[in-house]
């Protein structure tokens, strides 16, 4: 187990919301598309919540698009680093 | 459209907004050892007593990740994100028969 971490790779806990959304075609919903900002916290800490967001929006007739590589800046915000967070 | 407004959409679901102020976590602040005591003091002002006084059947809505952690760790109550509450409500409606 220790060896895995020292190699610089972190094991995935769960999966990315993006991967989950790809299982269902997102371009065939009546109400069009919405952008879902699944950030690093959603993807790595609370992926089930992200998945529920996809399911909920799909049920309501919206396809979802997840912008790639979104970093939310939440970590910066929580430390008061507002300028960095804005970037 | 506020969270409170959205949460009132499901039939027979009433929303009460608790005047709790900060839960004591302030993002990552409350996870740090040196801030533990003050984060608990803040939570005990309004949040913990009010939530403890609520029946188990009452859903505690909390959009903040760390806020939900505070509830779970502090008083063993589960807070749910608006997305979860809405999804569960929709699922019940869809599959109810």
N, CA and C atoms of all chains as a GROMACS GRO file, in nm:
protein
  552
    1UNK      N    1   0.084  -0.120   0.000
    1UNK     CA    2   0.000   0.000   0.000
    1UNK      C    3   0.088   0.124   0.000
    2UNK      N    4   0.189   0.128   0.083
    2UNK     CA    5   0.276   0.246   0.092
    2UNK      C    6   0.347   0.270  -0.041
    3UNK      N    7   0.382   0.165  -0.110
    3UNK     CA    8   0.454   0.177  -0.236
    3UNK      C    9   0.373   0.255  -0.338
    4UNK      N   10   0.242   0.232  -0.339
    4UNK     CA   11   0.155   0.300  -0.435
    4UNK      C   12   0.166   0.450  -0.423
    5UNK      N   13   0.170   0.500  -0.300
    5UNK     CA   14   0.173   0.644  -0.279
    5UNK      C   15   0.308   0.704  -0.316
    6UNK      N   16   0.416   0.633  -0.286
    6UNK     CA   17   0.547   0.689  -0.313
    6UNK      C   18   0.577   0.695  -0.462
    7UNK      N   19   0.499   0.622  -0.540
    7UNK     CA   20   0.520   0.628  -0.684
    7UNK      C   21   0.455   0.751  -0.744
    8UNK      N   22   0.390   0.830  -0.659
    8UNK     CA   23   0.334   0.956  -0.707
    8UNK      C   24   0.196   0.942  -0.768
    9UNK      N   25   0.139   0.823  -0.756
    9UNK     CA   26   0.004   0.809  -0.812
    9UNK      C   27  -0.094   0.782  -0.699
   10UNK      N   28  -0.203   0.856  -0.700
   10UNK     CA   29  -0.303   0.833  -0.597
   10UNK      C   30  -0.414   0.744  -0.650
   11UNK      N   31  -0.454   0.646  -0.571
   11UNK     CA   32  -0.564   0.560  -0.618
   11UNK      C   33  -0.694   0.638  -0.623
   12UNK      N   34  -0.775   0.611  -0.721
   12UNK     CA   35  -0.905   0.675  -0.730
   12UNK      C   36  -0.998   0.618  -0.625
   13UNK      N   37  -1.070   0.707  -0.559
   13UNK     CA   38  -1.174   0.658  -0.471
   13UNK      C   39  -1.305   0.689  -0.541
   14UNK      N   40  -1.370   0.590  -0.592
   14UNK     CA   41  -1.490   0.615  -0.673
   14UNK      C   42  -1.447   0.648  -0.815
   15UNK      N   43  -1.515   0.731  -0.882
   15UNK     CA   44  -1.478   0.765  -1.020
   15UNK      C   45  -1.517   0.907  -1.049
   16UNK      N   46  -1.478   0.958  -1.163
   16UNK     CA   47  -1.512   1.095  -1.194
   16UNK      C   48  -1.658   1.104  -1.239
   17UNK      N   49  -1.717   1.217  -1.208
   17UNK     CA   50  -1.856   1.239  -1.248
   17UNK      C   51  -1.867   1.236  -1.399
   18UNK      N   52  -1.764   1.287  -1.464
   18UNK     CA   53  -1.758   1.291  -1.610
   18UNK      C   54  -1.773   1.151  -1.670
   19UNK      N   55  -1.700   1.055  -1.611
   19UNK     CA   56  -1.704   0.916  -1.659
   19UNK      C   57  -1.844   0.860  -1.643
   20UNK      N   58  -1.906   0.892  -1.530
   20UNK     CA   59  -2.040   0.842  -1.501
   20UNK      C   60  -2.140   0.897  -1.600
   21UNK      N   61  -2.130   1.027  -1.627
   21UNK     CA   62  -2.224   1.092  -1.718
   21UNK      C   63  -2.215   1.035  -1.858
   22UNK      N   64  -2.094   0.991  -1.896
   22UNK     CA   65  -2.074   0.939  -2.031
   22UNK      C   66  -2.150   0.809  -2.057
   23UNK      N   67  -2.191   0.743  -1.950
   23UNK     CA   68  -2.265   0.618  -1.967
   23UNK      C   69  -2.402   0.644  -2.030
   24UNK      N   70  -2.454   0.764  -2.011
   24UNK     CA   71  -2.584   0.798  -2.067
   24UNK      C   72  -2.567   0.911  -2.170
   25UNK      N   73  -2.614   0.892  -2.292
   25UNK     CA   74  -2.600   0.998  -2.393
   25UNK      C   75  -2.661   1.128  -2.342
   26UNK      N   76  -2.582   1.234  -2.339
   26UNK     CA   77  -2.627   1.358  -2.277
   26UNK      C   78  -2.684   1.459  -2.376
   27UNK      N   79  -2.695   1.418  -2.502
   27UNK     CA   80  -2.738   1.515  -2.602
   27UNK      C   81  -2.880   1.490  -2.654
   28UNK      N   82  -2.956   1.416  -2.577
   28UNK     CA   83  -3.090   1.383  -2.629
   28UNK      C   84  -3.200   1.419  -2.530
   29UNK      N   85  -3.180   1.530  -2.456
   29UNK     CA   86  -3.279   1.570  -2.357
   29UNK      C   87  -3.359   1.690  -2.406
   30UNK      N   88  -3.488   1.688  -2.373
   30UNK     CA   89  -3.582   1.788  -2.425
   30UNK      C   90  -3.552   1.930  -2.384
   31UNK      N   91  -3.501   1.947  -2.263
   31UNK     CA   92  -3.481   2.082  -2.213
   31UNK      C   93  -3.342   2.139  -2.240
   32UNK      N   94  -3.267   2.072  -2.324
   32UNK     CA   95  -3.135   2.124  -2.359
   32UNK      C   96  -3.028   2.084  -2.259
   33UNK      N   97  -2.922   2.162  -2.255
   33UNK     CA   98  -2.806   2.127  -2.173
   33UNK      C   99  -2.779   2.229  -2.063
   34UNK      N  100  -2.720   2.178  -1.956
   34UNK     CA  101  -2.670   2.269  -1.853
   34UNK      C  102  -2.524   2.232  -1.825
   35UNK      N  103  -2.447   2.331  -1.781
   35UNK     CA  104  -2.310   2.305  -1.741
   35UNK      C  105  -2.308   2.265  -1.594
   36UNK      N  106  -2.246   2.156  -1.565
   36UNK     CA  107  -2.229   2.112  -1.426
   36UNK      C  108  -2.082   2.127  -1.390
   37UNK      N  109  -2.054   2.215  -1.294
   37UNK     CA  110  -1.915   2.236  -1.254
   37UNK      C  111  -1.876   2.135  -1.146
   38UNK      N  112  -1.835   2.018  -1.193
   38UNK     CA  113  -1.788   1.914  -1.102
   38UNK      C  114  -1.641   1.941  -1.075
   39UNK      N  115  -1.614   1.994  -0.957
   39UNK     CA  116  -1.475   2.031  -0.927
   39UNK      C  117  -1.403   1.917  -0.855
   40UNK      N  118  -1.283   1.949  -0.810
   40UNK     CA  119  -1.201   1.844  -0.750
   40UNK      C  120  -1.264   1.784  -0.624
   41UNK      N  121  -1.340   1.867  -0.552
   41UNK     CA  122  -1.405   1.815  -0.431
   41UNK      C  123  -1.516   1.718  -0.466
   42UNK      N  124  -1.592   1.754  -0.566
   42UNK     CA  125  -1.701   1.666  -0.610
   42UNK      C  126  -1.645   1.535  -0.664
   43UNK      N  127  -1.544   1.547  -0.748
   43UNK     CA  128  -1.490   1.428  -0.814
   43UNK      C  129  -1.415   1.334  -0.722
   44UNK      N  130  -1.347   1.388  -0.622
   44UNK     CA  131  -1.262   1.302  -0.539
   44UNK      C  132  -1.311   1.282  -0.398
   45UNK      N  133  -1.403   1.368  -0.351
   45UNK     CA  134  -1.452   1.350  -0.215
   45UNK      C  135  -1.597   1.307  -0.207
   46UNK      N  136  -1.677   1.358  -0.300
   46UNK     CA  137  -1.821   1.329  -0.291
   46UNK      C  138  -1.877   1.295  -0.428
   47UNK      N  139  -1.820   1.195  -0.489
   47UNK     CA  140  -1.859   1.163  -0.626
   47UNK      C  141  -2.005   1.116  -0.636
   48UNK      N  142  -2.054   1.054  -0.529
   48UNK     CA  143  -2.195   1.009  -0.531
   48UNK      C  144  -2.290   1.127  -0.544
   49UNK      N  145  -2.252   1.237  -0.484
   49UNK     CA  146  -2.332   1.358  -0.492
   49UNK      C  147  -2.334   1.410  -0.636
   50UNK      N  148  -2.218   1.406  -0.699
   50UNK     CA  149  -2.207   1.448  -0.839
   50UNK      C  150  -2.293   1.360  -0.929
   51UNK      N  151  -2.290   1.232  -0.902
   51UNK     CA  152  -2.370   1.138  -0.981
   51UNK      C  153  -2.519   1.166  -0.964
   52UNK      N  154  -2.560   1.197  -0.841
   52UNK     CA  155  -2.700   1.227  -0.815
   52UNK      C  156  -2.741   1.354  -0.888
   53UNK      N  157  -2.649   1.448  -0.898
   53UNK     CA  158  -2.678   1.572  -0.970
   53UNK      C  159  -2.705   1.541  -1.117
   54UNK      N  160  -2.624   1.453  -1.173
   54UNK     CA  161  -2.642   1.412  -1.313
   54UNK      C  162  -2.780   1.346  -1.330
   55UNK      N  163  -2.809   1.252  -1.241
   55UNK     CA  164  -2.936   1.178  -1.248
   55UNK      C  165  -3.056   1.272  -1.234
   56UNK      N  166  -3.045   1.362  -1.138
   56UNK     CA  167  -3.154   1.457  -1.112
   56UNK      C  168  -3.179   1.544  -1.236
   57UNK      N  169  -3.073   1.600  -1.290
   57UNK     CA  170  -3.086   1.688  -1.406
   57UNK      C  171  -3.139   1.612  -1.527
   58UNK      N  172  -3.089   1.490  -1.545
   58UNK     CA  173  -3.138   1.408  -1.656
   58UNK      C  174  -3.287   1.380  -1.639
   59UNK      N  175  -3.328   1.343  -1.516
   59UNK     CA  176  -3.469   1.315  -1.489
   59UNK      C  177  -3.556   1.435  -1.520
   60UNK      N  178  -3.499   1.554  -1.498
   60UNK     CA  179  -3.575   1.677  -1.522
   60UNK      C  180  -3.565   1.722  -1.667
   61UNK      N  181  -3.500   1.640  -1.749
   61UNK     CA  182  -3.497   1.668  -1.892
   61UNK      C  183  -3.379   1.750  -1.941
   62UNK      N  184  -3.275   1.761  -1.859
   62UNK     CA  185  -3.157   1.838  -1.900
   62UNK      C  186  -3.038   1.747  -1.921
   63UNK      N  187  -2.970   1.766  -2.033
   63UNK     CA  188  -2.843   1.698  -2.054
   63UNK      C  189  -2.738   1.777  -1.979
   64UNK      N  190  -2.630   1.712  -1.940
   64UNK     CA  191  -2.528   1.788  -1.869
   64UNK      C  192  -2.396   1.788  -1.945
   65UNK      N  193  -2.325   1.898  -1.929
   65UNK     CA  194  -2.190   1.909  -1.985
   65UNK      C  195  -2.099   1.946  -1.870
   66UNK      N  196  -1.990   1.877  -1.859
   66UNK     CA  197  -1.896   1.907  -1.751
   66UNK      C  198  -1.769   1.967  -1.810
   67UNK      N  199  -1.741   2.093  -1.780
   67UNK     CA  200  -1.618   2.154  -1.830
   67UNK      C  201  -1.498   2.077  -1.779
   68UNK      N  202  -1.402   2.054  -1.869
   68UNK     CA  203  -1.286   1.972  -1.835
   68UNK      C  204  -1.186   2.048  -1.749
   69UNK      N  205  -1.130   1.977  -1.650
   69UNK     CA  206  -1.021   2.034  -1.572
   69UNK      C  207  -1.057   2.155  -1.488
   70UNK      N  208  -1.183   2.157  -1.439
   70UNK     CA  209  -1.223   2.271  -1.356
   70UNK      C  210  -1.161   2.262  -1.217
   71UNK      N  211  -1.091   2.367  -1.179
   71UNK     CA  212  -1.042   2.376  -1.041
   71UNK      C  213  -1.121   2.488  -0.975
   72UNK      N  214  -1.190   2.456  -0.870
   72UNK     CA  215  -1.288   2.549  -0.817
   72UNK      C  216  -1.230   2.668  -0.743
   73UNK      N  217  -1.112   2.652  -0.687
   73UNK     CA  218  -1.060   2.762  -0.607
   73UNK      C  219  -1.110   2.759  -0.464
   74UNK      N  220  -1.188   2.655  -0.431
   74UNK     CA  221  -1.243   2.645  -0.294
   74UNK      C  222  -1.133   2.636  -0.190
   75UNK      N  223  -1.027   2.562  -0.226
   75UNK     CA  224  -0.917   2.548  -0.129
   75UNK      C  225  -0.857   2.684  -0.099
   76UNK      N  226  -0.838   2.764  -0.204
   76UNK     CA  227  -0.782   2.898  -0.185
   76UNK      C  228  -0.876   2.983  -0.100
   77UNK      N  229  -1.006   2.976  -0.131
   77UNK     CA  230  -1.105   3.056  -0.060
   77UNK      C  231  -1.105   3.024   0.088
   78UNK      N  232  -1.092   2.895   0.119
   78UNK     CA  233  -1.102   2.857   0.260
   78UNK      C  234  -0.981   2.904   0.340
   79UNK      N  235  -0.876   2.946   0.268
   79UNK     CA  236  -0.759   2.998   0.338
   79UNK      C  237  -0.748   3.149   0.324
   80UNK      N  238  -0.852   3.208   0.269
   80UNK     CA  239  -0.853   3.352   0.255
   80UNK      C  240  -0.769   3.406   0.140
   81UNK      N  241  -0.726   3.317   0.050
   81UNK     CA  242  -0.642   3.361  -0.062
   81UNK      C  243  -0.732   3.398  -0.179
   82UNK      N  244  -0.793   3.513  -0.167
   82UNK     CA  245  -0.897   3.551  -0.261
   82UNK      C  246  -0.845   3.579  -0.401
   83UNK      N  247  -0.726   3.635  -0.410
   83UNK     CA  248  -0.671   3.669  -0.542
   83UNK      C  249  -0.641   3.541  -0.620
   84UNK      N  250  -0.582   3.444  -0.552
   84UNK     CA  251  -0.553   3.316  -0.617
   84UNK      C  252  -0.682   3.245  -0.656
   85UNK      N  253  -0.780   3.255  -0.569
   85UNK     CA  254  -0.906   3.188  -0.594
   85UNK      C  255  -0.972   3.243  -0.720
   86UNK      N  256  -0.956   3.374  -0.739
   86UNK     CA  257  -1.017   3.439  -0.855
   86UNK      C  258  -0.957   3.388  -0.985
   87UNK      N  259  -0.825   3.360  -0.984
   87UNK     CA  260  -0.760   3.305  -1.104
   87UNK      C  261  -0.820   3.170  -1.138
   88UNK      N  262  -3.325   3.225  -0.746
   88UNK     CA  263  -3.400   3.115  -0.684
   88UNK      C  264  -3.316   3.055  -0.571
   89UNK      N  265  -3.366   3.068  -0.452
   89UNK     CA  266  -3.285   3.026  -0.337
   89UNK      C  267  -3.302   2.877  -0.309
   90UNK      N  268  -3.209   2.826  -0.229
   90UNK     CA  269  -3.218   2.687  -0.186
   90UNK      C  270  -3.351   2.662  -0.117
   91UNK      N  271  -3.390   2.756  -0.034
   91UNK     CA  272  -3.514   2.742   0.041
   91UNK      C  273  -3.634   2.728  -0.052
   92UNK      N  274  -3.632   2.807  -0.159
   92UNK     CA  275  -3.740   2.805  -0.257
   92UNK      C  276  -3.746   2.669  -0.327
   93UNK      N  277  -3.628   2.621  -0.369
   93UNK     CA  278  -3.621   2.492  -0.439
   93UNK      C  279  -3.667   2.377  -0.350
   94UNK      N  280  -3.626   2.382  -0.224
   94UNK     CA  281  -3.663   2.274  -0.131
   94UNK      C  282  -3.813   2.268  -0.104
   95UNK      N  283  -3.884   2.376  -0.131
   95UNK     CA  284  -4.028   2.377  -0.103
   95UNK      C  285  -4.109   2.321  -0.220
   96UNK      N  286  -4.044   2.286  -0.333
   96UNK     CA  287  -4.116   2.236  -0.450
   96UNK      C  288  -4.191   2.105  -0.426
   97UNK      N  289  -4.127   2.005  -0.363
   97UNK     CA  290  -4.198   1.878  -0.345
   97UNK      C  291  -4.325   1.897  -0.262
   98UNK      N  292  -4.430   1.821  -0.299
   98UNK     CA  293  -4.554   1.831  -0.224
   98UNK      C  294  -4.532   1.793  -0.080
   99UNK      N  295  -4.607   1.855   0.007
   99UNK     CA  296  -4.602   1.822   0.150
   99UNK      C  297  -4.464   1.836   0.212
  100UNK      N  298  -4.379   1.913   0.151
  100UNK     CA  299  -4.248   1.936   0.213
  100UNK      C  300  -4.242   2.082   0.258
  101UNK      N  301  -4.230   2.102   0.388
  101UNK     CA  302  -4.220   2.236   0.442
  101UNK      C  303  -4.076   2.266   0.478
  102UNK      N  304  -4.038   2.389   0.457
  102UNK     CA  305  -3.899   2.426   0.482
  102UNK      C  306  -3.892   2.527   0.596
  103UNK      N  307  -3.805   2.498   0.691
  103UNK     CA  308  -3.778   2.596   0.796
  103UNK      C  309  -3.632   2.634   0.789
  104UNK      N  310  -3.606   2.764   0.778
  104UNK     CA  311  -3.469   2.811   0.770
  104UNK      C  312  -3.418   2.834   0.913
  105UNK      N  313  -3.313   2.765   0.950
  105UNK     CA  314  -3.259   2.782   1.084
  105UNK      C  315  -3.160   2.897   1.090
  106UNK      N  316  -3.175   2.984   1.188
  106UNK     CA  317  -3.084   3.098   1.200
  106UNK      C  318  -2.956   3.058   1.274
  107UNK      N  319  -2.880   2.970   1.212
  107UNK     CA  320  -2.768   2.910   1.283
  107UNK      C  321  -2.640   2.991   1.279
  108UNK      N  322  -2.629   3.079   1.182
  108UNK     CA  323  -2.499   3.143   1.164
  108UNK      C  324  -2.402   3.039   1.110
  109UNK      N  325  -2.274   3.058   1.133
  109UNK     CA  326  -2.174   2.966   1.080
  109UNK      C  327  -2.177   2.834   1.158
  110UNK      N  328  -2.149   2.725   1.089
  110UNK     CA  329  -2.150   2.594   1.155
  110UNK      C  330  -2.023   2.574   1.237
  111UNK      N  331  -1.926   2.658   1.213
  111UNK     CA  332  -1.800   2.647   1.288
  111UNK      C  333  -1.685   2.593   1.205
  112UNK      N  334  -1.714   2.555   1.081
  112UNK     CA  335  -1.608   2.495   0.999
  112UNK      C  336  -1.536   2.598   0.912
  113UNK      N  337  -1.614   2.692   0.856
  113UNK     CA  338  -1.556   2.793   0.768
  113UNK      C  339  -1.463   2.730   0.665
  114UNK      N  340  -1.514   2.637   0.590
  114UNK     CA  341  -1.432   2.571   0.488
  114UNK      C  342  -1.340   2.471   0.552
  115UNK      N  343  -1.213   2.503   0.557
  115UNK     CA  344  -1.117   2.407   0.611
  115UNK      C  345  -1.074   2.439   0.754
  116UNK      N  346  -1.112   2.557   0.799
  116UNK     CA  347  -1.073   2.607   0.932
  116UNK      C  348  -1.096   2.505   1.042
  117UNK      N  349  -1.218   2.452   1.048
  117UNK     CA  350  -1.256   2.365   1.158
  117UNK      C  351  -1.192   2.227   1.157
  118UNK      N  352  -1.129   2.188   1.047
  118UNK     CA  353  -1.064   2.057   1.042
  118UNK      C  354  -0.931   2.059   1.115
  119UNK      N  355  -0.878   2.179   1.134
  119UNK     CA  356  -0.745   2.188   1.195
  119UNK      C  357  -0.754   2.172   1.346
  120UNK      N  358  -0.661   2.095   1.398
  120UNK     CA  359  -0.659   2.059   1.539
  120UNK      C  360  -0.667   2.180   1.630
  121UNK      N  361  -0.587   2.282   1.596
  121UNK     CA  362  -0.581   2.400   1.684
  121UNK      C  363  -0.712   2.479   1.683
  122UNK      N  364  -0.798   2.455   1.586
  122UNK     CA  365  -0.926   2.526   1.577
  122UNK      C  366  -1.044   2.443   1.622
  123UNK      N  367  -1.018   2.320   1.662
  123UNK     CA  368  -1.128   2.228   1.698
  123UNK      C  369  -1.218   2.286   1.806
  124UNK      N  370  -1.155   2.332   1.911
  124UNK     CA  371  -1.233   2.380   2.026
  124UNK      C  372  -1.326   2.494   1.987
  125UNK      N  373  -1.275   2.592   1.918
  125UNK     CA  374  -1.359   2.706   1.883
  125UNK      C  375  -1.466   2.666   1.782
  126UNK      N  376  -1.433   2.573   1.694
  126UNK     CA  377  -1.535   2.531   1.596
  126UNK      C  378  -1.650   2.460   1.666
  127UNK      N  379  -1.620   2.387   1.773
  127UNK     CA  380  -1.727   2.322   1.849
  127UNK      C  381  -1.808   2.424   1.928
  128UNK      N  382  -1.739   2.525   1.980
  128UNK     CA  383  -1.809   2.630   2.056
  128UNK      C  384  -1.909   2.703   1.966
  129UNK      N  385  -1.865   2.733   1.845
  129UNK     CA  386  -1.953   2.802   1.750
  129UNK      C  387  -2.073   2.714   1.716
  130UNK      N  388  -2.046   2.587   1.686
  130UNK     CA  389  -2.155   2.495   1.650
  130UNK      C  390  -2.256   2.479   1.763
  131UNK      N  391  -2.206   2.486   1.886
  131UNK     CA  392  -2.294   2.465   2.001
  131UNK      C  393  -2.380   2.586   2.035
  132UNK      N  394  -2.352   2.699   1.972
  132UNK     CA  395  -2.431   2.819   1.999
  132UNK      C  396  -2.577   2.801   1.955
  133UNK      N  397  -2.593   2.763   1.827
  133UNK     CA  398  -2.729   2.750   1.774
  133UNK      C  399  -2.747   2.618   1.698
  134UNK      N  400  -2.654   2.588   1.609
  134UNK     CA  401  -2.670   2.474   1.518
  134UNK      C  402  -2.697   2.342   1.587
  135UNK      N  403  -2.606   2.300   1.674
  135UNK     CA  404  -2.621   2.169   1.738
  135UNK      C  405  -2.749   2.158   1.820
  136UNK      N  406  -2.777   2.255   1.908
  136UNK     CA  407  -2.900   2.244   1.988
  136UNK      C  408  -3.026   2.238   1.901
  137UNK      N  409  -3.030   2.322   1.796
  137UNK     CA  410  -3.150   2.324   1.712
  137UNK      C  411  -3.169   2.192   1.637
  138UNK      N  412  -3.059   2.139   1.584
  138UNK     CA  413  -3.070   2.014   1.508
  138UNK      C  414  -3.102   1.896   1.600
  139UNK      N  415  -3.042   1.897   1.718
  139UNK     CA  416  -3.070   1.789   1.814
  139UNK      C  417  -3.217   1.790   1.857
  140UNK      N  418  -3.274   1.909   1.862
  140UNK     CA  419  -3.414   1.921   1.903
  140UNK      C  420  -3.510   1.873   1.795
  141UNK      N  421  -3.461   1.859   1.673
  141UNK     CA  422  -3.547   1.815   1.563
  141UNK      C  423  -3.566   1.665   1.566
  142UNK      N  424  -3.687   1.621   1.528
  142UNK     CA  425  -3.715   1.477   1.523
  142UNK      C  426  -3.628   1.412   1.417
  143UNK      N  427  -3.609   1.281   1.430
  143UNK     CA  428  -3.528   1.208   1.332
  143UNK      C  429  -3.587   1.212   1.192
  144UNK      N  430  -3.719   1.232   1.185
  144UNK     CA  431  -3.785   1.231   1.054
  144UNK      C  432  -3.762   1.361   0.977
  145UNK      N  433  -3.710   1.460   1.046
  145UNK     CA  434  -3.684   1.588   0.979
  145UNK      C  435  -3.555   1.579   0.898
  146UNK      N  436  -3.561   1.624   0.773
  146UNK     CA  437  -3.442   1.625   0.687
  146UNK      C  438  -3.360   1.750   0.718
  147UNK      N  439  -3.232   1.731   0.741
  147UNK     CA  440  -3.145   1.846   0.764
  147UNK      C  441  -3.075   1.878   0.631
  148UNK      N  442  -3.112   1.992   0.576
  148UNK     CA  443  -3.053   2.032   0.448
  148UNK      C  444  -2.927   2.114   0.473
  149UNK      N  445  -2.819   2.073   0.412
  149UNK     CA  446  -2.693   2.145   0.429
  149UNK      C  447  -2.611   2.133   0.301
  150UNK      N  448  -2.592   2.245   0.233
  150UNK     CA  449  -2.518   2.241   0.107
  150UNK      C  450  -2.367   2.236   0.123
  151UNK      N  451  -2.320   2.272   0.240
  151UNK     CA  452  -2.175   2.279   0.259
  151UNK      C  453  -2.114   2.145   0.296
  152UNK      N  454  -2.010   2.109   0.225
  152UNK     CA  455  -1.940   1.982   0.251
  152UNK      C  456  -1.892   1.975   0.395
  153UNK      N  457  -1.820   2.079   0.439
  153UNK     CA  458  -1.767   2.074   0.575
  153UNK      C  459  -1.877   2.088   0.680
  154UNK      N  460  -1.985   2.156   0.644
  154UNK     CA  461  -2.097   2.168   0.736
  154UNK      C  462  -2.157   2.030   0.764
  155UNK      N  463  -2.167   1.950   0.660
  155UNK     CA  464  -2.222   1.815   0.679
  155UNK      C  465  -2.128   1.732   0.766
  156UNK      N  466  -1.999   1.753   0.747
  156UNK     CA  467  -1.902   1.682   0.830
  156UNK      C  468  -1.916   1.722   0.976
  157UNK      N  469  -1.938   1.849   0.998
  157UNK     CA  470  -1.953   1.901   1.134
  157UNK      C  471  -2.073   1.836   1.202
  158UNK      N  472  -2.183   1.827   1.130
  158UNK     CA  473  -2.304   1.767   1.184
  158UNK      C  474  -2.282   1.620   1.218
  159UNK      N  475  -2.217   1.550   1.127
  159UNK     CA  476  -2.196   1.407   1.144
  159UNK      C  477  -2.102   1.379   1.260
  160UNK      N  478  -1.993   1.453   1.261
  160UNK     CA  479  -1.890   1.431   1.361
  160UNK      C  480  -1.932   1.481   1.498
  161UNK      N  481  -2.003   1.592   1.500
  161UNK     CA  482  -2.039   1.656   1.627
  161UNK      C  483  -2.158   1.593   1.695
  162UNK      N  484  -2.264   1.571   1.620
  162UNK     CA  485  -2.386   1.520   1.683
  162UNK      C  486  -2.447   1.401   1.610
  163UNK      N  487  -2.370   1.339   1.524
  163UNK     CA  488  -2.414   1.217   1.455
  163UNK      C  489  -2.547   1.234   1.381
  164UNK      N  490  -2.563   1.351   1.318
  164UNK     CA  491  -2.679   1.370   1.235
  164UNK      C  492  -2.633   1.385   1.091
  165UNK      N  493  -2.711   1.331   1.000
  165UNK     CA  494  -2.674   1.337   0.859
  165UNK      C  495  -2.738   1.458   0.793
  166UNK      N  496  -2.657   1.541   0.734
  166UNK     CA  497  -2.707   1.653   0.656
  166UNK      C  498  -2.708   1.612   0.510
  167UNK      N  499  -2.808   1.657   0.435
  167UNK     CA  500  -2.814   1.622   0.294
  167UNK      C  501  -2.803   1.746   0.207
  168UNK      N  502  -2.735   1.732   0.095
  168UNK     CA  503  -2.726   1.841  -0.002
  168UNK      C  504  -2.861   1.855  -0.073
  169UNK      N  505  -2.894   1.976  -0.115
  169UNK     CA  506  -3.020   2.002  -0.186
  169UNK      C  507  -3.040   1.905  -0.302
  170UNK      N  508  -2.932   1.875  -0.374
  170UNK     CA  509  -2.940   1.782  -0.488
  170UNK      C  510  -2.992   1.646  -0.445
  171UNK      N  511  -2.942   1.597  -0.332
  171UNK     CA  512  -2.984   1.466  -0.282
  171UNK      C  513  -3.130   1.467  -0.242
  172UNK      N  514  -3.169   1.574  -0.172
  172UNK     CA  515  -3.307   1.586  -0.124
  172UNK      C  516  -3.403   1.589  -0.243
  173UNK      N  517  -3.367   1.667  -0.344
  173UNK     CA  518  -3.454   1.680  -0.461
  173UNK      C  519  -3.460   1.549  -0.540
  174UNK      N  520  -3.344   1.485  -0.552
  174UNK     CA  521  -3.342   1.358  -0.625
  174UNK      C  522  -3.426   1.252  -0.554
  175UNK      N  523  -3.408   1.241  -0.422
  175UNK     CA  524  -3.485   1.143  -0.345
  175UNK      C  525  -3.635   1.170  -0.358
  176UNK      N  526  -3.671   1.297  -0.353
  176UNK     CA  527  -3.812   1.335  -0.364
  176UNK      C  528  -3.868   1.295  -0.500
  177UNK      N  529  -3.789   1.321  -0.604
  177UNK     CA  530  -3.831   1.288  -0.740
  177UNK      C  531  -3.840   1.138  -0.759
  178UNK      N  532  -3.743   1.067  -0.705
  178UNK     CA  533  -3.741   0.921  -0.717
  178UNK      C  534  -3.863   0.861  -0.648
  179UNK      N  535  -3.900   0.915  -0.534
  179UNK     CA  536  -4.016   0.865  -0.461
  179UNK      C  537  -4.142   0.889  -0.543
  180UNK      N  538  -4.148   1.004  -0.604
  180UNK     CA  539  -4.266   1.041  -0.682
  180UNK      C  540  -4.276   0.953  -0.807
  181UNK      N  541  -4.162   0.931  -0.870
  181UNK     CA  542  -4.159   0.853  -0.993
  181UNK      C  543  -4.192   0.707  -0.968
  182UNK      N  544  -4.138   0.654  -0.862
  182UNK     CA  545  -4.154   0.511  -0.839
  182UNK      C  546  -4.266   0.475  -0.744
  183UNK      N  547  -4.334   0.576  -0.693
  183UNK     CA  548  -4.443   0.550  -0.599
  183UNK      C  549  -4.560   0.491  -0.675
  184UNK      N  550  -4.620   0.387  -0.627
  184UNK     CA  551  -4.740   0.336  -0.694
  184UNK      C  552  -4.817   0.244  -0.602
   0.00000   0.00000   0.00000
